[in-house]
Amino acid sequence: MADTFTVGNLKVTKLVDQGSIDQFVANLPDEKKTDVKDVIMALHEAGLIEISEI
């Protein structure tokens, strides 16, 4: 079963393991890490998570 959690009004489903997500986020430029929304969008655009509105 996929790991799912909510952030605000978004349902987030991890499509890869946490280690892959951590590595991706660590390599993001600092300006992309200042807002959680930017991090979530970057993860989604990279295909590491799915997001949907609740």
N, C-alpha and C positions, 0 to 999 in steps of 0.2 A: 504494500500500500504506500502511495506517495505521501510525503510529509507536507501537510497543508497547514497554513496559519493565516491570520488576518492582520492587515495593517490598514487602519482607518476603515474605509468602505471597500477595500480590496481583499479578495481571497487569493492567496499566493500558494502555488503548488511547486515544490522543488522537483525538477526533472533529472537532476544529477545529485551526487553525494555532497555532503557539506564541505568536504575538503576541496572539491572543485570550485564551489561557490566562494569559499574563503580565498583561494588562490586568485580567482578572477578579480575579486574586490580589492585584494592587496595590490594588484597591478593597475587598477584604475588611477587616472590622474587625480591629484588632491581635490581639484575643483569639482570633480564628479562625485566625491565622497562627502560633501558638506551637507547634502540633503538626502534623506532616505528615499525620497521619490526618484531622484536621479539614479541612485544605486539600483533600485527596483527596475526602473526602465532599462538600464544598461544590462542587467541580468536577463530581462525579458527579450531584449533585442538580440542578445547572444544565444538565446534558446536554452538558457539554463533553468528558467522558471516559466510558469504560465501564470497569468494574472487575469482575474475577472472581477467585475463589480458584484457586490452583494446586494 
